[in-house]
Structure formats: C-alpha cells, structure tokens
C-alpha cells in the first residue's frame, strides 16, 4: 500500500516534469518565431529599362543581363565583364532580385539579345544588413565608333 505522502511525491514529480516540458516547448516556439521574424534578406532588387532618350523603347522595362562586381571596373558596353561576382537574367518585366551580403557592389546591365543597349557604367550600390536596396538601371544606345 502506497502512503498518501508517496502519492503526493509522485504527483509533484509528474507535475514538475510536465511544467519543464511545457516550458521547453514554449521557449522553442518563441525562439523560432523570433528567428523567423528577425531574419531579413539583404541584397539588391530593381528593374532594367531603356533610358528616357532612347526613342524606340523609352523607359520600357527590358529583359537584360545584370552584372554584379565586387570592385569598381570600367564597363564596356560591347562586351560583358570577364569575371563578374554574380550574373543574372531579369524577368521579362525587367525586374530582378539578388541576395547579397552587406557591402558595396557595382552593378551594370546589357540587353539580353546582345544588342547595342547597355549601361553607361557600373552603378555603385551599398547593401545594408537586413534590407533590399532598390535600383533602376537605364540602358542607353551604344554604337561602335
């Protein structure tokens, strides 16, 4: 026969175990919510379009190749950079998004069909932690000289 004191010990032991497990579940759930809500992707998002003075496609978004460089270089509109840090193709709407670590980057683009439309130069873009930096890249007409 178990005494009432023995039953009480079993009851309290079980109660403490349930409380400890419940507390661990709550802590894990709160930690998950905090980590998911505080994790914001950083990088660059934007649109590539024809420049205002290009009469054939004035300010129209275009499909383009976007180049991301780590160092400032001279952009050659007649040939892609030899070693871009990142290279991506925009959507048909001209929009793009790329995740990047915080830092400074140089961005340029050229129309996808290797035409004579390209950025004039690399644009300097600073990416801050937890934020997407917006940019619009305008492509001008470049004719061989």
C-alpha positions as CSV (number, residue, x, y, z in Angstrom):
1,X,0.0,0.0,0.0
2,X,1.3,3.4,-1.0
3,X,1.1,6.2,1.6
4,X,-0.6,9.5,0.8
5,X,2.9,11.1,1.2
6,X,4.2,8.8,-1.6
7,X,1.3,9.6,-3.9
8,X,1.9,13.3,-3.3
9,X,5.6,12.9,-4.2
10,X,4.7,11.1,-7.4
11,X,2.1,13.8,-8.2
12,X,4.6,16.7,-7.7
13,X,7.3,14.9,-9.6
14,X,5.0,14.4,-12.6
15,X,3.7,17.9,-12.3
16,X,7.3,19.4,-12.4
17,X,8.2,17.2,-15.4
18,X,5.1,18.4,-17.3
19,X,5.9,22.0,-16.4
20,X,9.5,21.6,-17.5
21,X,8.5,20.0,-20.9
22,X,5.8,22.8,-21.4
23,X,8.4,25.5,-20.7
24,X,10.8,24.0,-23.1
25,X,8.2,23.8,-25.8
26,X,7.2,27.5,-25.2
27,X,10.9,28.6,-25.3
28,X,11.5,26.7,-28.5
29,X,8.4,28.2,-30.1
30,X,9.3,31.7,-29.1
31,X,12.9,31.3,-30.4
32,X,11.6,30.0,-33.7
33,X,9.2,33.0,-34.1
34,X,12.0,35.5,-33.2
35,X,14.5,33.9,-35.6
36,X,12.0,33.8,-38.5
37,X,10.8,37.4,-37.9
38,X,14.2,38.9,-37.5
39,X,15.8,37.2,-40.5
40,X,15.6,39.6,-43.4
41,X,17.4,39.0,-46.6
42,X,19.8,41.7,-47.8
43,X,20.7,42.4,-51.4
44,X,19.6,44.3,-54.4
45,X,16.3,44.4,-56.3
46,X,15.3,46.6,-59.2
47,X,14.3,47.0,-62.8
48,X,16.2,47.4,-66.0
49,X,14.7,49.7,-68.6
50,X,15.5,51.7,-71.7
51,X,16.8,55.2,-71.0
52,X,14.5,58.2,-71.5
53,X,16.3,59.4,-74.6
54,X,16.1,56.0,-76.4
55,X,13.0,56.7,-78.6
56,X,12.5,53.1,-79.7
57,X,11.8,51.9,-76.1
58,X,11.7,55.0,-73.9
59,X,11.6,53.9,-70.2
60,X,10.2,50.4,-71.1
61,X,11.4,47.6,-68.9
62,X,13.5,45.0,-70.8
63,X,14.9,41.6,-70.3
64,X,18.6,42.1,-69.6
65,X,21.7,40.5,-68.1
66,X,22.7,42.1,-64.8
67,X,26.4,42.0,-63.7
68,X,27.4,42.4,-60.1
69,X,31.0,43.3,-59.4
70,X,33.0,43.4,-56.1
71,X,35.4,46.1,-57.4
72,X,35.0,49.2,-59.5
73,X,35.9,48.5,-63.1
74,X,35.2,50.3,-66.3
75,X,32.1,48.9,-68.0
76,X,32.5,48.0,-71.7
77,X,29.0,48.1,-73.3
78,X,30.4,46.0,-76.2
79,X,31.4,43.0,-74.1
80,X,30.5,41.5,-70.7
81,X,32.8,41.7,-67.8
82,X,35.3,38.9,-67.8
83,X,34.8,37.7,-64.2
84,X,31.6,39.1,-62.6
85,X,30.9,38.3,-59.0
86,X,27.3,37.5,-59.9
87,X,25.5,37.4,-63.2
88,X,21.7,37.1,-63.6
89,X,19.0,37.5,-66.1
90,X,16.0,39.7,-65.4
91,X,12.4,38.6,-65.8
92,X,10.7,39.7,-69.0
93,X,9.3,42.6,-67.0
94,X,12.9,43.8,-66.4
95,X,12.7,43.1,-62.7
96,X,15.4,41.3,-60.8
97,X,16.4,40.5,-57.2
98,X,19.6,39.0,-55.8
99,X,20.6,38.2,-52.2
100,X,23.9,39.7,-51.3
101,X,25.9,40.2,-48.1
102,X,26.1,43.7,-46.7
103,X,28.8,45.7,-48.6
104,X,29.5,47.8,-51.6
105,X,28.9,46.5,-55.1
106,X,29.0,47.8,-58.7
107,X,26.0,46.9,-60.9
108,X,25.6,47.2,-64.7
109,X,23.3,45.6,-67.3
110,X,23.0,45.0,-71.0
111,X,20.0,44.0,-73.1
112,X,19.8,40.2,-73.3
113,X,19.9,39.8,-77.0
114,X,23.5,41.3,-77.1
115,X,22.2,44.4,-78.8
116,X,23.7,47.8,-78.6
117,X,21.7,48.7,-75.4
118,X,23.7,48.7,-72.2
119,X,24.5,50.7,-69.1
120,X,26.8,53.6,-69.5
121,X,28.9,52.5,-66.5
122,X,28.7,50.4,-63.3
123,X,26.4,52.0,-60.6
124,X,27.8,51.9,-57.1
125,X,25.3,50.3,-54.7
126,X,25.6,49.8,-50.9
127,X,23.8,46.9,-49.4
128,X,22.8,47.2,-45.7
129,X,22.1,44.2,-43.5
130,X,18.5,43.0,-43.5
131,X,17.5,45.4,-46.3
132,X,16.9,45.0,-50.0
133,X,18.4,48.1,-51.9
134,X,16.2,49.3,-54.8
135,X,17.9,50.3,-58.1
136,X,16.8,51.2,-61.6
137,X,19.3,50.6,-64.4
138,X,18.7,52.6,-67.6
139,X,20.2,51.2,-70.8
140,X,21.4,53.6,-73.5
141,X,22.1,53.1,-77.1
142,X,25.8,52.4,-77.7
143,X,27.1,52.3,-81.3
144,X,30.6,51.1,-82.2
145,X,32.9,54.0,-83.1
